[in-house]
Amino acid sequence: MAGSSQLVKELREKTGAGILDCQKALQENGDDIDKAVDYLRQKGLAAAQKKAGRETNQGLIHAYIHMGGKIGVLIEVNCETDFVARNEEFKAFVNDLALQVAAAKPQYVRRDDVSPTTIDKERAIYEGQAREMGKPPAAWPKIVEGKLEKFYQESCLMEQAFIKDPAVTVKDLLAQKIAKIGENMNIRRFTRFQLGEA
C-alpha cells in the first residue's frame, strides 16, 4: 500500500519532514524508504536555495561546555525572525552545531573562510608528500586536489559529516532545517576553546 502509515511514520522519524511530504515521497519512490529520504533531501535543498538570499538578522549566540569544563564552544547562528530564534527546534539545532564544533574541531565555517595563504601552504605540503611517495609528477595535481578536498571536509564545519548522522553533512543538515522551519539560516561564526591549548 503506497505511503502506509507505518512507512510514513518511519520516514518522518528519519527526516523530520511533514506527513504530506512523506506520503508524496513514498508514492513517488514506490515505498522505498532510502529513495524517499534522498527525494526529500533534494526537495529540502531546493527549498533552502530559494530562501538563501533572505536577510538573517536574528538568531542565537549559544555557549556549550563539555567534558567537565575542558572544552567550550561559543557559536552564533542567525535566522530571519526572533520567533524562530526562540523556537525549541532551532535551539536544539544550534546546540547540535555546538556539539559538532566541540567534537570535530573545525577551524572554519566554510571553505571560503580559508585564506589563500593557507590553501597554498597545504598544496605545497601535499605536493611534497606526493613527491616523497615517488608518484610521477603528472599525478601530483590529482593527488593534491584529493587531499585538499579531505582538508576541507575535516577543517570546515559545513563540509563535515554530522556527528549524529554521518550520512549527512552539516551543510545538508542546515538545508533540511531551513526547509523544515521555513526560514533562511546562517552559521555565522564559532570559537572553540580547549583547556591548555595554545
Summary of the structure (lengths in Angstrom):
residues: 198
radius of gyration: 19.9
end to end distance: 59.6
largest distance: 59.6
contacts: 576
relative contact order: 0.16
helix: 60%
strand: 19%
